[in-house]
């Protein structure tokens, strides 16, 4: 449906479903029960998401498979400014 209809039409179709039937990701209330001020506050709060053990394992797996840049061309190792020895 998204490929065939203009974005304005998809927004008009999806808005009632989102506003009337869905739940807030932050507080869990129905979206229709939010006052405009409560919706304003919930939209500005971080979403309470926790990474599970399975998710952490996936993150570690992808970190090991990541292509790190080649630093063999550097003459000296890079030292952060906060750890540099005074001259």
C-alpha positions in Angstrom: 0.0 0.0 0.0 2.9 2.4 0.8 4.3 2.0 -2.7 1.1 2.9 -4.5 -0.4 5.8 -2.5 1.0 9.2 -2.0 2.5 9.9 1.5 -0.4 12.3 2.4 -3.0 9.6 1.8 -1.0 7.0 3.8 -0.8 9.5 6.6 -4.5 10.1 6.6 -5.1 6.3 6.6 -2.6 5.6 9.4 -3.2 8.5 11.7 -6.5 7.2 13.2 -5.1 3.8 13.8 -2.0 5.3 15.5 -3.9 7.9 17.5 -6.9 5.9 18.6 -5.7 2.3 18.9 -2.0 2.2 19.7 -0.3 2.5 23.1 2.4 5.1 24.1 5.9 3.6 24.1 6.9 5.7 27.1 4.0 5.4 29.6 2.0 2.5 28.1 -1.4 4.4 28.1 -3.7 4.4 25.1 -2.8 7.2 22.8 -6.4 8.4 22.7 -6.2 9.0 26.5 -3.3 11.4 26.2 -4.1 15.0 26.6 -2.1 17.3 24.3 0.2 18.2 27.2 0.8 14.6 28.2 1.5 13.7 24.6 4.0 16.7 24.5 5.7 15.4 27.6 5.9 11.8 26.4 7.3 12.7 23.0 10.2 14.4 24.8 11.1 11.5 27.2 13.5 8.7 26.2 11.9 5.4 25.4 12.5 2.8 28.2 14.2 0.1 26.2 16.5 -2.5 27.7 19.0 -4.6 25.8 18.5 -8.3 26.6 21.2 -10.9 26.9 20.4 -12.1 23.4 20.7 -8.6 22.1 24.1 -8.1 23.8 25.4 -11.3 22.2 24.3 -10.0 18.8 26.1 -6.7 19.4 29.3 -8.5 20.4 29.0 -10.7 17.3 28.6 -7.8 15.0 31.4 -5.9 16.7 33.8 -8.8 16.1 32.8 -8.9 12.4 33.1 -5.1 11.9 35.6 -3.9 9.4 38.0 -1.6 11.3 40.1 0.9 9.4 43.7 0.1 8.6 46.0 2.0 10.9 49.3 0.3 9.8 50.3 3.5 7.9 50.5 5.5 11.2 54.1 6.1 12.4 53.2 6.6 16.0 50.3 5.3 18.0 47.5 7.8 18.5 47.5 9.1 22.0 44.4 11.0 23.3 45.2 14.5 24.4 43.9 13.9 28.0 46.5 11.0 28.4 49.5 12.8 26.7 52.6 13.2 28.9 53.6 16.8 29.6 56.7 17.9 27.7 
